[in-house]
Amino acid sequence: MKNITIYCFRNDLRLFDNTAFLKASLESDVLLPLFCHPDNQSIYKNIQRVGIHRQTFLRQALNQLKENLKSHNSDLLEVHGNICEQIKKISEVIGATKIIFEKIISPEEQDEEISIRSLGIPVETFWQSSMIEVNELPFDLKNMPDIFTEFRKLIESKKIIVKAPTPLPEKLPPLPDKNIEFSSNTNFPTSLKYKHASFPYLENQFHGGEKNALAHLENYLLQKLPHTYKETRNQLFGVNFSTKFSPWLSLGSISARYIAFRIKEFEDQHGANESSYWIWFELLWRDYFRFIHFKFGKKLYSKNGLSNNNNLINHNDENFNKWIQGETGNDLIDAGMKELRFTGYLSNRMRQIVASYLIYDLSCDWRKGALWFESQLIDYDVYSNQGNWLYIAGLGTDPRGGRKFNTKKQNLEYDPNNTYKKMWLN
Ligand SMILES: Cc1cc2nc3c(=O)[nH]c(=O)nc-3n(C[C@H](O)[C@H](O)[C@H](O)COP(=O)(O)OP(=O)(O)OC[C@H]3O[C@@H](n4cnc5c(N)ncnc54)[C@H](O)[C@@H]3O)c2cc1C
């Protein structure tokens, strides 16, 4: 009997250092690479789950994936709608004997996995989105330390060496010999250009996709930017103040493991300093927000988060809409919210400031803020988004409670000449 596999891409839109895809390609006689676009329903009032910036960046990433697969004599089938129903239909047509995909442990994606497993076709899933592998962790995930600093110290004391990447598949198995329509609309809008965008994804260099992600990493290293990262990372605008890895990481066009591996090679060659270490430190936050999902699961999505207190929220939709539109009357907040809406990106500093403002100054529901970020951010990542919102709201694992930012102080420190505000308000 032939091994006929459906490889369902999720947030791992790459061929290099994709262990799950490599395995699928080595073990299958016939391989169908698939991507299922979820229904883009509204997640709150008229907010679409995937806003125009995310749609465009995803389109670019899928185009590159398709090209890459084609260059290996394969292709990408794109379908829309309920992933389980789509897989069921396709499996019947091609007689699939196995389904393989990357594991995502956030609640909705877990539900998808359960429904796919119920189809009765063997399913294999792989955890591959963290920098550090689960089996390398010096603790059992169910008992991982709640506090980030303890988590980091345990990891650092083990002196984990980030593994070398898995290679590209040399050859891909053939596609099913059925009549399958592989063509898809590869166009994307080009009229969203903003000259001040800190991540100008409509410029060729910043398009979504694996080729660009790898080129960006090499360019970042070539400019020796890891040596100054810590000094610049809190700035509010510009292309080079932070790494800008996150949009490509969020779709898995590049793996966190490979980034860490290359940074280590850079340090071996050019020397390590506090700044180059700090990239690892931030990537470790990314891992931490992933791993706490193993421990706390759905609780991280409830109104009270991990707190035992009943968090009374008097959500005000009028305030929320002003925040979304950048019309709160607070210039720093309005500049930030306009940048987000116009470009799909916001610096980490501004994300913290606008999130704090929504929660503490406008008394709105933090979960609505998280939904707006989900819709808008081109680097939307379920774990990092939920984890950071909980952190600011003081409902996560941080023992110091929430983070309320004073906008006047932040303005003086990070935008003393009001350059950033003028960019977005004029
Ligand atoms: C309210 C709020 C929501 C956020 N939502 C997201 C999100 O949906 N997706 C996302 O990738 N990041 C999110 N972040 C984290 C952070 O703001 C972005 O990762 C960062 O700004 C991306 O730009 P960069 O790649 O240039 O970051 P850099 O400063 O260059 O950091 C390097 C990498 O480290 C990781 N990283 C850095 N800071 C954090 C952090 N606080 N938490 C987790 N990982 C981090 C990212 O993978 C990033 O690419 C959020 C932060 C806040 C305060």
The ligand as an SDF file (V2000), in Angstrom:
LIG
                    3D

 53 58  0  0  0  0  0  0  0  0999 V2000
    0.5140   43.9770   24.0790 C   0  0  0  0  0  0  0  0  0  0  0  0
    1.5750   43.2730   23.2730 C   0  0  0  0  0  0  0  0  0  0  0  0
    1.2190   42.3870   22.2610 C   0  0  0  0  0  0  0  0  0  0  0  0
    2.2010   41.7150   21.5230 C   0  0  0  0  0  0  0  0  0  0  0  0
    1.8150   40.8730   20.5120 N   0  0  0  0  0  0  0  0  0  0  0  0
    2.7750   40.1910   19.8180 C   0  0  0  0  0  0  0  0  0  0  0  0
    2.4150   39.3140   18.7570 C   0  0  0  0  0  0  0  0  0  0  0  0
    1.2330   39.1160   18.4430 O   0  0  0  0  0  0  0  0  0  0  0  0
    3.4180   38.6940   18.0750 N   0  0  0  0  0  0  0  0  0  0  0  0
    4.7400   38.8570   18.4060 C   0  0  0  0  0  0  0  0  0  0  0  0
    5.6170   38.2740   17.7430 O   0  0  0  0  0  0  0  0  0  0  0  0
    5.1020   39.6570   19.4180 N   0  0  0  0  0  0  0  0  0  0  0  0
    4.1830   40.3360   20.1220 C   0  0  0  0  0  0  0  0  0  0  0  0
    4.5650   41.1910   21.1230 N   0  0  0  0  0  0  0  0  0  0  0  0
    5.9770   41.1960   21.5380 C   0  0  0  0  0  0  0  0  0  0  0  0
    6.8920   42.2290   20.8640 C   0  0  0  0  0  0  0  0  0  0  0  0
    6.3130   43.4980   20.9050 O   0  0  0  0  0  0  0  0  0  0  0  0
    7.2250   41.8660   19.4130 C   0  0  0  0  0  0  0  0  0  0  0  0
    7.7050   40.5280   19.3560 O   0  0  0  0  0  0  0  0  0  0  0  0
    8.3150   42.7710   18.8440 C   0  0  0  0  0  0  0  0  0  0  0  0
    7.9580   44.1200   18.9460 O   0  0  0  0  0  0  0  0  0  0  0  0
    8.5340   42.3900   17.3970 C   0  0  0  0  0  0  0  0  0  0  0  0
    9.4740   43.2040   16.7500 O   0  0  0  0  0  0  0  0  0  0  0  0
   10.9580   42.6680   16.5220 P   0  0  0  0  0  0  0  0  0  0  0  0
   10.9630   41.3520   15.8400 O   0  0  0  0  0  0  0  0  0  0  0  0
   11.7290   43.7440   15.8670 O   0  0  0  0  0  0  0  0  0  0  0  0
   11.4250   42.4560   18.0370 O   0  0  0  0  0  0  0  0  0  0  0  0
   12.8610   42.4010   18.6950 P   0  0  0  0  0  0  0  0  0  0  0  0
   12.9000   43.4160   19.7680 O   0  0  0  0  0  0  0  0  0  0  0  0
   13.9090   42.4960   17.6860 O   0  0  0  0  0  0  0  0  0  0  0  0
   12.9170   40.9860   19.3930 O   0  0  0  0  0  0  0  0  0  0  0  0
   13.4740   39.8090   18.7630 C   0  0  0  0  0  0  0  0  0  0  0  0
   12.4410   38.7130   18.8260 C   0  0  0  0  0  0  0  0  0  0  0  0
   12.2140   38.3590   20.1770 O   0  0  0  0  0  0  0  0  0  0  0  0
   10.8330   38.0550   20.3760 C   0  0  0  0  0  0  0  0  0  0  0  0
   10.2650   39.0020   21.3380 N   0  0  0  0  0  0  0  0  0  0  0  0
   10.6780   40.2570   21.6020 C   0  0  0  0  0  0  0  0  0  0  0  0
    9.9140   40.8100   22.5810 N   0  0  0  0  0  0  0  0  0  0  0  0
    9.0060   39.8730   22.9290 C   0  0  0  0  0  0  0  0  0  0  0  0
    7.9490   39.8500   23.8610 C   0  0  0  0  0  0  0  0  0  0  0  0
    7.6520   40.8730   24.6740 N   0  0  0  0  0  0  0  0  0  0  0  0
    7.1890   38.7260   23.9280 N   0  0  0  0  0  0  0  0  0  0  0  0
    7.4360   37.6630   23.1370 C   0  0  0  0  0  0  0  0  0  0  0  0
    8.4390   37.6350   22.2470 N   0  0  0  0  0  0  0  0  0  0  0  0
    9.2150   38.7270   22.1300 C   0  0  0  0  0  0  0  0  0  0  0  0
   10.1480   38.1870   19.0240 C   0  0  0  0  0  0  0  0  0  0  0  0
   10.0910   36.9320   18.4130 O   0  0  0  0  0  0  0  0  0  0  0  0
   11.0880   39.1120   18.2620 C   0  0  0  0  0  0  0  0  0  0  0  0
   11.0170   38.9270   16.8750 O   0  0  0  0  0  0  0  0  0  0  0  0
    3.5870   41.9080   21.8460 C   0  0  0  0  0  0  0  0  0  0  0  0
    3.9290   42.8160   22.8620 C   0  0  0  0  0  0  0  0  0  0  0  0
    2.9370   43.4900   23.5580 C   0  0  0  0  0  0  0  0  0  0  0  0
    3.3640   44.4440   24.6420 C   0  0  0  0  0  0  0  0  0  0  0  0
  1  2  1  0
  2  3  1  0
  2 52  2  0
  3  4  2  0
  4  5  1  0
  4 50  1  0
  5  6  2  0
  6  7  1  0
  6 13  1  0
  7  8  2  0
  7  9  1  0
  9 10  1  0
 10 11  2  0
 10 12  1  0
 12 13  2  0
 13 14  1  0
 14 15  1  0
 14 50  1  0
 15 16  1  0
 16 17  1  0
 16 18  1  0
 18 19  1  0
 18 20  1  0
 20 21  1  0
 20 22  1  0
 22 23  1  0
 23 24  1  0
 24 25  2  0
 24 26  1  0
 24 27  1  0
 27 28  1  0
 28 29  2  0
 28 30  1  0
 28 31  1  0
 31 32  1  0
 32 33  1  0
 33 34  1  0
 33 48  1  0
 34 35  1  0
 35 36  1  0
 35 46  1  0
 36 37  1  0
 36 45  1  0
 37 38  2  0
 38 39  1  0
 39 40  1  0
 39 45  2  0
 40 41  1  0
 40 42  2  0
 42 43  1  0
 43 44  2  0
 44 45  1  0
 46 47  1  0
 46 48  1  0
 48 49  1  0
 50 51  2  0
 51 52  1  0
 52 53  1  0
M  END
$$$$
